[in-house]
Amino acid sequence: MDRWVKFSIHYAAYHGYVSLGVCGLGVICNVFNIIVLTRANMISTTNYILTALAMSDLLTMLSYIPFALQFYVMHGLEPSAVRNSQPWAHFFLFHVNFTVTTHTTSIWLGVVLSVFRYAYVHLGGARGDGTFSCGFHRAKHAVVAVYLGSIILLVPNYLSLTVRSHSHYNERSNTSEELYDIVSIDTNGAYGHRVTTVNFWIHAVVIKLIPCALMLLFGLLLISTMRHSHRKSARLRTSSTRMQLQRQRLREHQRTTSMLVVIIILFLLTELPQGILALCSGLRPGFFEDYYVPLGDVMDIVALVNNGINFTLYCSMSKQFRTTFLQLFCPQCLPPDKRKRPIPPSPVRSDKISYLEFSLLAFVLRPHCTYGVALEV
């Protein structure tokens, strides 16, 4: 226990500067994501969900920048009248509720995307033509439902925290100051006990463990379905030209499968322990203060890195995304014959799943970490 507290104190001195750097780059990258994914040639149900995810990540980072500046960088870690003023305490409360909402939205949008991709692959393959009708309007409805559902789901979290003042003796000025902090509501009464209990189970189970199980399930189903289609394609015997195309697609699918296996492993190693920690925090007295709170800043920075890395993944996995980005922002980086050549449009559709679309699924199986400060209830 003591070593975790010591580690937390040591890392906290650097956390503000690290998080500002990560958020600065993440904001730029997510703006790029939104711009590229909303181009006419990029419009699809998959990219619509990815755009919603990029928006959630962008909002999270925009809120974290002033929080890190005020409570880590500009005024240090020690409580003071300037650092813990009443306006900033209310902003702190807003930040906690806002970021846990956007984070929950990102997690469940990841689940939605995995369900959509599995429907395209499995049910489309069952029809024999690789298509499945899961239209653009359904993606819109799903995104809206996730955003609204996340807000409703976190009502107990909004009710479980409040701003309170307390006196603090300032040794430097030898005076008593009135400071403001966010604290949990009184749990001695029946109302406070019910709210905090419901909030705990929502965080541990609905926000962490259930999405973890669903994304793992659909990820494994996708891998199984894709491998089945690979074996089916390998058994076909046609002309040499068609065989070459099939072998090329098979290699692409193998790369995607290998990537998904690695991402699923990383997801389980990072996200599942977070859910277990959250569960233990409510079931074991003292566990939250001894283990979860000291790791809060670490979980924050992992989540922020996760929010900002999508642009790199898109560029590395998607040739269409990479080419569209270069045509928009760096056309001189492309060969002269491609600088002004429009990429064939991808109309709003739910047709044959492509390697581009399936590979974009991979990023949602990366770790999503719950912001530690949002669980300090």
C-alpha positions in Angstrom: 0.0 0.0 0.0 2.7 2.5 1.0 4.6 1.9 -2.2 1.6 2.8 -4.3 1.0 6.0 -2.3 4.7 6.9 -2.8 4.5 6.2 -6.5 1.3 8.3 -6.8 3.0 11.2 -5.1 6.1 10.9 -7.2 4.2 10.6 -10.5 1.8 13.4 -9.7 4.6 16.0 -10.0 4.9 15.1 -13.7 1.3 14.2 -14.5 0.1 17.7 -15.4 2.9 18.3 -17.9 2.6 14.8 -19.5 -1.2 15.1 -19.8 -1.0 18.6 -21.4 1.4 17.2 -24.0 -0.8 14.2 -24.7 -4.0 16.3 -24.8 -2.4 18.9 -27.1 -1.5 16.3 -29.6 -4.7 14.4 -29.1 -6.9 17.4 -29.8 -5.1 18.1 -33.1 -5.3 14.4 -34.1 -9.0 14.1 -33.3 -9.7 17.2 -35.3 -7.9 15.6 -38.2 -10.0 12.4 -37.6 -13.3 14.3 -37.8 -12.3 16.3 -40.8 -11.1 13.3 -42.8 -13.9 10.9 -41.7 -16.6 13.4 -42.8 -15.3 13.8 -46.3 -17.7 12.7 -49.0 -15.6 9.8 -50.2 -15.3 8.5 -46.6 -19.0 8.5 -45.6 -20.2 5.1 -44.4 -21.9 3.7 -41.3 -18.5 2.6 -39.9 -17.0 6.0 -40.3 -20.1 7.7 -38.9 -19.6 5.8 -35.6 -15.8 6.5 -35.7 -16.6 10.2 -36.1 -18.8 10.1 -33.0 -16.0 8.3 -31.1 -13.5 11.0 -32.2 -15.9 13.7 -31.0 -16.1 12.0 -27.6 -12.3 11.8 -27.3 -11.9 15.4 -28.4 -14.4 16.6 -25.8 -12.6 14.6 -23.1 -9.2 16.2 -23.9 -10.6 19.7 -24.2 -12.0 19.4 -20.7 -8.8 17.9 -19.3 -6.5 20.7 -20.5 -7.8 23.5 -18.1 -8.1 20.9 -15.3 -4.4 19.9 -15.6 -3.4 23.5 -15.9 -5.2 24.6 -12.7 -4.7 21.6 -10.4 -1.3 20.4 -11.5 0.8 22.9 -13.4 0.0 26.5 -12.5 -0.6 26.1 -8.8 1.1 22.8 -7.9 -0.4 20.0 -5.9 -0.8 21.7 -2.5 -4.2 23.1 -1.6 -4.4 26.9 -1.7 -7.1 29.6 -2.0 -6.1 30.2 -5.6 -6.0 26.6 -6.6 -9.1 25.5 -4.7 -11.3 28.5 -5.2 -15.1 28.1 -5.4 -15.3 28.7 -9.2 -12.6 26.1 -9.9 -14.2 23.6 -7.5 -17.4 23.8 -9.5 -15.3 23.4 -12.7 -13.7 20.3 -11.1 -17.1 18.9 -10.5 -18.2 19.6 -14.0 -15.0 18.1 -15.4 -15.4 14.8 -13.4 -19.0 14.3 -14.5 -18.3 15.4 -18.1 -15.3 13.2 -18.7 -16.8 10.1 -17.2 -19.8 10.7 -19.5 -17.7 11.1 -22.6 -15.6 8.1 -21.6 -18.7 5.9 -21.1 -19.9 7.1 -24.5 -16.7 6.0 -26.1 -16.8 2.6 -24.5 -20.4 1.8 -25.6 -19.8 3.3 -29.1 -17.0 0.7 -29.3 -19.5 -2.0 -28.5 -21.9 -0.6 -31.1 -19.2 -0.7 -33.8 -18.2 -4.3 -32.9 -21.9 -5.4 -33.2 -22.3 -3.6 -36.6 -19.1 -5.2 -37.9 -20.1 -8.6 -36.8 -23.5 -8.1 -38.5 -21.8 -7.2 -41.7 -19.4 -10.1 -41.7 -21.6 -12.9 -40.3 -25.1 -12.1 -41.6 -23.7 -10.8 -44.9 -21.8 -14.0 -45.4 -24.9 -16.0 -44.6 -26.7 -14.4 -47.5 -24.0 -15.5 -49.8 -23.2 -12.1 -51.3 -21.4 -10.5 -48.4 -24.0 -7.9 -47.8 -26.3 -7.1 -45.0 -28.8 -4.3 -44.7 -27.8 -2.3 -41.6 -28.4 1.2 -42.9 -27.0 4.6 -42.1 -30.1 5.6 -40.2 -29.6 2.7 -37.8 -26.1 3.9 -37.1 -27.4 7.4 -36.4 -30.0 6.0 -34.0 -27.4 3.9 -32.3 -25.0 6.8 -31.8 -27.8 9.1 -30.4 -29.0 6.3 -28.1 -25.5 5.8 -26.7 -25.0 9.5 -26.1 -28.4 9.9 -24.4 -28.1 6.5 -22.6 -24.7 7.4 -21.1 -26.2 10.6 -19.7 -29.1 8.8 -18.2 -26.9 6.0 -16.9 -24.7 8.4 -15.0 -27.3 10.3 -13.2 -26.3 8.6 -9.9 -22.8 9.7 -10.5 -23.9 13.3 -11.0 -25.9 13.0 -7.7 -23.1 11.4 -5.7 -20.7 14.3 -5.8 -21.0 17.8 -4.5 -18.8 20.9 -3.7 -18.0 21.7 0.0 -15.9 24.3 1.7 -13.5 23.7 4.6 -10.9 25.7 6.5 -7.3 25.2 5.8 -4.3 26.6 7.7 -1.7 28.2 5.5 1.7 27.8 7.1 3.4 30.3 4.8 1.0 33.2 5.5 0.1 32.0 9.0 -3.6 32.5 8.2 -6.7 30.3 7.8 -8.1 30.0 4.3 -11.5 28.7 3.0 -10.9 26.1 0.4 -13.4 24.2 -1.8 -13.3 20.6 -2.9 -15.5 18.0 -4.4 -16.6 15.3 -2.0 -19.1 12.5 -2.0 -22.5 13.0 -0.5 -23.3 11.9 3.0 -23.7 8.1 3.0 -25.0 7.8 6.5 -28.5 8.6 5.3 -30.7 6.2 3.3 -30.7 8.5 0.2 -26.9 8.9 0.1 -26.4 5.2 0.7 -28.7 4.2 -2.1 -27.2 6.7 -4.6 -23.6 5.7 -3.9 -24.4 1.9 -4.0 -26.2 2.3 -7.4 -23.3 4.4 -8.7 -20.8 1.8 -7.7 -22.6 -1.0 -9.5 -23.0 1.1 -12.6 -19.3 2.0 -12.8 -18.1 -1.5 -12.0 -20.5 -3.6 -14.0 -22.3 -1.5 -16.6 -19.4 0.8 -17.6 -16.6 -1.7 -17.2 -17.3 -5.4 -17.1 -20.3 -5.7 -19.4 -18.7 -3.7 -22.3 -15.5 -5.6 -21.8 -17.3 -8.9 -22.1 -19.4 -7.8 -25.1 -16.4 -6.4 -27.1 -14.4 -9.6 -26.3 -17.3 -11.8 -27.4 -18.0 -10.0 -30.7 -14.2 -9.7 -31.3 -13.8 -13.4 -31.0 -16.9 -14.0 -33.1 -15.5 -11.8 -35.8 -12.2 -13.6 -35.8 -14.0 -17.0 -36.0 -16.3 -15.8 -38.8 -13.4 -14.3 -40.8 -11.3 -17.4 -40.4 -14.2 -19.5 -41.7 -14.6 -17.3 -44.7 -10.8 -17.6 -45.3 -10.9 -21.4 -45.3 -13.9 -21.3 -47.7 -12.2 -19.0 -50.1 -9.0 -21.1 -50.0 -11.0 -24.1 -51.2 -12.2 -22.4 -54.3 -10.4 -23.4 -57.5 -10.8 -20.9 -60.3 -8.7 -19.1 -62.8 -5.2 -18.1 -61.8 -6.1 -14.4 -61.8 -8.9 -15.0 -59.3 -6.7 -17.2 -57.2 -4.1 -14.4 -56.9 -6.8 -12.0 -55.8 -8.1 -14.5 -53.3 -4.6 -15.1 -51.9 -4.0 -11.3 -51.6 -7.3 -11.0 -49.7 -6.4 -13.9 -47.5 -3.1 -12.3 -46.6 -5.0 -9.1 -45.7 -7.4 -11.0 -43.5 -4.5 -12.8 -41.8 -2.9 -9.5 -41.0 -6.2 -8.2 -39.6 -6.8 -11.4 -37.6 -3.3 -11.2 -36.1 -3.8 -7.5 -35.3 -7.1 -8.2 -33.6 -5.6 -11.0 -31.5 -2.9 -8.6 -30.2 -5.4 -5.8 -29.6 -7.8 -8.2 -27.7 -4.9 -9.3 -25.5 -4.0 -5.7 -24.7 -7.6 -4.9 -24.1 -8.0 -7.8 -21.6 -4.7 -6.9 -19.9 -5.7 -3.3 -19.4 -9.5 -3.0 -19.3 -10.5 -6.1 -17.4 -8.2 -5.4 -14.5 -9.7 -1.9 -14.3 -13.2 -3.5 -13.9 -11.9 -5.9 -11.3 -10.3 -3.0 -9.4 -13.5 -1.0 -9.5 -15.4 -4.1 -8.3 -13.0 -4.7 -5.4 -13.2 -1.1 -4.5 -16.8 -1.5 -3.6 -16.6 -5.0 -2.1 -13.5 -4.6 0.1 -13.3 -1.8 2.7 -10.3 0.4 2.2 -9.4 -1.0 -1.2 -10.4 2.1 -3.0 -8.2 4.4 -0.9 -5.3 2.0 -0.7 -5.0 0.9 -4.3 -7.5 2.6 -6.7 -6.9 6.3 -5.7 -3.1 6.0 -6.0 -3.4 4.7 -9.5 -5.9 7.4 -10.6 -3.4 9.6 -12.4 -1.9 6.5 -14.2 -5.4 5.5 -15.4 -6.0 9.0 -16.6 -2.9 9.2 -18.7 -3.5 5.7 -20.2 -7.0 6.8 -21.2 -5.7 10.1 -22.6 -3.1 8.3 -24.7 -5.8 5.9 -25.9 -8.0 8.9 -26.9 -5.2 10.5 -28.9 -3.7 7.5 -30.7 -6.6 6.8 -33.1 -5.1 9.0 -35.8 -1.9 7.0 -35.9 -4.0 3.8 -36.1 -6.1 5.1 -38.9 -3.1 6.2 -40.9 -1.3 2.9 -40.4 -4.3 0.6 -41.1 -6.3 2.5 -43.8 -4.8 3.5 -47.1 -8.0 5.4 -48.0 -7.8 7.5 -44.7 -4.1 8.1 -45.3 -4.5 9.2 -48.9 -7.5 11.4 -48.1 -5.5 13.1 -45.2 -2.5 13.7 -47.5 -4.8 15.1 -50.3 -6.3 17.6 -47.8 -3.3 18.7 -45.8 -0.1 17.6 -47.5 -0.7 17.1 -51.3 2.9 17.6 -52.1 3.6 14.3 -50.2 1.7 12.4 -52.8 2.9 11.5 -56.4 1.9 14.2 -58.9 -0.7 11.9 -60.5 -2.5 11.5 -57.2 -2.5 15.0 -55.8 -5.7 16.0 -57.5 -7.2 12.7 -58.3 -10.4 12.2 -56.3 -10.7 9.0 -54.4 -13.7 7.0 -55.5 -16.6 7.9 -53.3 -18.0 5.5 -50.7 -21.7 6.2 -50.6 -23.7 5.6 -47.5 -24.1 1.9 -47.5 -24.0 -1.4 -45.7 -22.6 -3.6 -48.4 -19.6 -5.9 -48.6 -17.3 -5.5 -45.7 -13.8 -4.3 -46.8 -10.4 -4.8 -45.3 -10.4 -1.0 -44.6 -13.7 -1.2 -42.6 -12.8 -4.3 -40.7 -9.4 -3.1 -39.8 -10.9 0.1 -38.4 -12.8 -2.0 -36.0 -9.5 -2.9 -34.3 -9.1 0.4 -32.4 -12.2 -0.1 -30.3 -10.8 -3.2 -28.8 -7.9 -1.2 -27.4 -7.9 -0.4 -23.7 -10.3 2.1 -22.4 -9.5 3.2 -18.8 -12.0 4.8 -16.5 -10.7 8.1 -15.2 -9.7 7.5 -11.6 -10.9 10.8 -10.3 -14.4 10.1 -11.6 -14.7 7.1 -9.3 -13.7 9.0 -6.1 -17.1 8.8 -4.6 
